[in-house]
């Protein structure tokens, strides 16, 4: 036990010597590249959306079966980090980045070349599962190379934007690719390769940011602990559980929006595919509005601390944007429910995506920022993997029942049901803000970072 503790001390000293001596340019490179990779991974979730009808015709399958291409990829995003992200905390990150990006692009190419529906689905699942580790690992990389403070907050902002922005942009861009290439569904995958190849080149140029690979010579229980850590954190850590519950619902609403939005615009407003996909940009507008609001709230918090002559802030202060995000999500779902009716202005209906996107994004941004402040950089990837497992599981399930739900309940009641769930989850960030510091004292100290952050 004593030798293990000495090894941990040597690891921490080595980590300081690696990252603290890096230039700003090198830090930016190792922050931007994981952000781009996370963007690529989540871009793959919604690229088949505009081609669902084409896939149905090509393989003679129903809508539910065609939607499985989205569901299986997203399930892969949920499962992959649980299996592979902890390995980055044991064996290092660089080679896992290379293997993950190569696997994602290879199986995307396989999906594009598939001659049967089964092989298409298998390649989609493997592409998502093997590539997904980049999302959880990216947060760990940001934590490796940026110290606490404004640098890490800005890098976190960039990292979180990608997984939200990419699924909203993909249907819009791919819809026009399909029009340009005679509705060939295979371009949903060729498009992924076109975007992914330059990012893969950038990943090859990355250097190791974590000293975790020293553990390969350590006892097997280090590896066993790493593999079981995400599930353990999700089940036994009330902070991770609460943050995961709320952010997962917000992310599920984004995926629900993809399906219901196109359905309502086509049915009630006679929009065709590129038009309805273009309207998804209202979500992207919401994301950028959320960034501005987040930065404003951060500035207000810093000014408040200075007026009180405090240099240190509690990590729980970072949950204030999460409270605002919950309110925005509730407002957006309510707006969506009451504006979805035939004869009403399509612009008013489309604009409901702004608070929905902004609210879901602020919830996730607040949660990731809090996790990166509260947990030690060596377990951040596992904490993000635990969050991602539930978040992407709900995102995978939502497209399977959303259309049926809207067909049976109608747009008002279906959207109203989501608004009610938003209302029930609304107090979670506030409760965590009030009790987070007390909860942190009950968690294992080896997994926790410093309690307060310099402003």
Secondary structure, 3 states (H helix, E strand, C coil): CHHHHHHHHHHHHHHHHHHCCCCHHHHHHHHHHHHHHHHHHHHHHHCCHHHHHHHHHHHCCCHHHHHHHHHHHHHHHHHHHHHHHHHHHHHCCHHHHHHHHHHHHHHHHHHHCCCCHHHHHHHHHHHHHHHCHHHHHHHHHHHHHCCCCHHHHHHHHHHHHHHHHHHHHHHHHHHHHHHHCCCCCCHHHHHHHHHHHHHHHHHHCCCCCCCHHHHHHCCHHHHHHHHHHHHHHHHHCHHHHHHHHHHHHHHHHHHHHHHHHHHHHHHHHCCCHHHHHHCCHHHHHHHHHHHHHHHHHHHHHHHHHHHCCCCEEEHHHHHHHHHHHHHHHHHHHHHHHHHCCCCCCHHHHHHHHHHHHHHHHHHHHHHHHHHHHHECCCCHHHHHHHHHHHHHHHHHHHHHHHHHHHHHHHHHHHHHHHHHHHHHHCCHHHHHHHHHHHHHCCCCHHHECCCEEEC
